Amino acid sequence: MITQEDGSTVVVKDGKLIQGVMDKNTIGAERSETLFHRIVKDNGSETGRRFLNSLVKLLDRFITLRGFTYGIDELDISDAVKDKISKAIKRAEEHVQELIEGYKRGTLERLPGRSLEESLELRIMDELSKARDQSGELAEQYLQSQTDNAGVIMTKTGARGSMLNIAQMVASVGQQSIRGQRIRRGYRDRALSCFDRGDAGAEARGFVYASYQDGLSPIEFFFHSMGGREGLVDTAVRTQQSGYMQRRLINALEHIRVEYDGTVRDSRGDIIQFRYGEDGVDTAKSDHGKAVNTERLVERVELTVEKGARASRAYIEKKVDDVKRELTPSLSEQLKESLTKARLPRRGVDEAIKEAVKNYRRALIEPGEAAGIVSAQSIGEPGTQMTLRTFHFAGVREQNVTLGLPRLIEIVDARKIPSTPMMIVNLDKKRRASREKAQEVATNITHTTLGDIASSIESDITKMRIVVTLNTEAMKERDVSLKDVKAAVTPGGCKVEVEKNTVHIMPQEMDVAQFNRLVLRLPLMHIKGIPQVKRALVTEEKIGDRSEWVIRTEGSNLSLTLETEGVDPTRTISNNMHEVAEVLGIEAARSIIIREATAVLEEQGLDVDVRHVMLVADAMTASGEVLQVGRHGVSGEKASTLAKAAFEITIPTIVDAAIKGIRDTLRGVAENVIVGQQVPMGTGLIEVYMSMPEKGKK
């Protein structure tokens, strides 16, 4: 077995550890294809329990006899390393000063789609984080050369902590940040009154040079506690937000269950999914999401079956096709692939196929399963571990994207407009290979206003005229001609003249208030592009085995983008589910919900089975339009008055039902709990009828 984290090989044969080390990565907490996962899946949970118990007893006895301490002397590093660390930080500080000088002189290169100030901040943060990483690496190299350093042992085995913690104790604490930015708020134009106004240096914006061992200066301590406070506030806010999200999810999905015909339905009997998770497999019984782990299965058969002549490909395909109806199409393909790779005789092939069918049947979900609640919990629980404020640069550091818990809540809420709407625009065959052609398309879809291409807009209220001086460089950059300007600048009731690089606007019969409004409106006047698209960045991305140029936009308008020349309409998507539903239909919106939610969870390193996300997406879109998970959506559409009243807006719901004389058939969960009846889930789904013999008859 090869562990995912560090790629080390561990070999266990007949219960003996032959090669490798037993650490956290090998045992694998909540990770697939690790020792513990394989023990449980191959030998059952009872064996897994025995393994864990024995291991803990062994470790407990060992640590009692041997002991383990981490002394302050183990944080000592040599003077030579200390010198290297201070030099690395000094170098970074000099680079930061150079960047600031360049910014003041105006020679600093602007990052695409960013202002000069933002470019400076991004570059400084980059430089300082490099310095912290470098000093950490130097300390790490020195400490790892001492084989018995307790801190290194703890981080290597995965018991607690990371090398970053040790680096902060030994080398340098590094940049303190608030909402992913350096510290800048405090006094006017400076964080603290002991700094010069407008000082953008490392120290003035919260870089802590000292290590925890050397101790922080009062200013560093203050900045450090600012950074620490954010963590505490974040935790407090996150718990309540994720708690409310989970409550909404559970309430919206609590009545969704698997029926005897394999469909997933709500309490009305409306179909949410024709087959649970599209393959009918219970996540808990699956092999980490796979219905059957065909590779493992074939390996096991290889070990037990007698050697013989290798079965032909035709024989394998015929045998798999015979049981095709009992398996899912993807599982049949996987099975064919695994069997073709292996060198099994005919008997082995028959055995493997028989075992695969048996395992697949065993992994199927059972009727009566409360699939809705399980899915809601599986998405709600990781929510508590997510970071709250994550503005992350998705692939390109110039682009901000909302991630983490806020984005997940946005998806579940089915917000009309996401906080960071964006599109990924793929191009047609002619344009995807060339950066220049991709840039042309990007320029065409980026919204350009008069303010973007004007170097000045001067108004003369006495002569009632406005003079706009055009910036030829900006026009060239945005591919705008004088003809475009002439066609676009047509304010009502005004005479417009265009000469060389100036536009004269003379209002006809306008009072002062109207004139002032016109002056304010002019910089926002549309020249070309799609109004919602603020910026478009051209990036090279790997798609399959080839790389091509792709446009990522800030802001989205799918219908106009799909009509733009050069855009491939079959591979262009937006993260706005309502827009997708309107342009491409409800199935596309369902796909976007699944795609976006999965991306958020994966980015946070959380392993949630896609079947749970699919059920939430299906519940949100089953009615034919995108509904939010909440009182105005899925929960509000419930058939039961009692269930709706038990969630939110209690009295108006009951009053409304009383006026209309609505009948509650008590088919869901909450309503049956309220009246004290058996909940129609699991064993409560079945009603047993029994005919009793009449009196006097045998």
Buried (B, 14 or more C-beta within 10 A) or exposed (E): BEBEEEEBEBEBEEEEEEEBEBBBBBBBEEBBBBBBBBBBBBEEEEEBEEBBEEEEEEEEEEEEEEEEEEEEEBBEBEEEBBEBBBEBBEBBBEBBBEBBEBBEEEEBEEBEBBEBEEBBBBBBBEBBBBBBBBBBBBBBEBBEEEEEBEBBBBBBBBEEEEBBBBBBBBBBBBBBBBEEBBBBEBEEEBBBEEBEEEBBBBBBBBBBBBBBEBEBEEBBEBBBEBBEEBEEEBEEEBEEBBEBBBBBBBBBBBBBBBBEEBBBBBBBEEBBBEBBBBBBBBBEBBBBBBBBBBBBBBEBBBEEBEEEEBBEEEBBBEBBEEBEEEBBEEBBEBBBBBBBEBEBBBEBBBBBBEBBBEBBEEBBBEBBBBBBBBBBBBBBEBBBEBBBBBBBEBBBEBBBBBBBBBBBBBBBBBBEEBEBBBBBBBBBEEBBEEEEBBBBBBBBBBBBBBBBBBEEBEBEEEEBBBBBEBBEEBBEEBBBEBEBBEEBBEBEEBEBEBEEBBBBBBBEEBEEEEBEEBBEEBEEBEBBBBEBBBBBBBBEEEEEEEEBBBBBBBBBBBEBBBEBEBBBBEBBBBBBBBBBBBBBEBEBBBBBBBBBBBBBBEBBEBEBBBBBBBBBBBBBBBEEBBBBBBBBBBBBBBBBBBBBBBBBEEEEBBEBBEEEEEEBEBBBBBBBBBEEEEBBBBEBBEEEEEEEEEEEEE
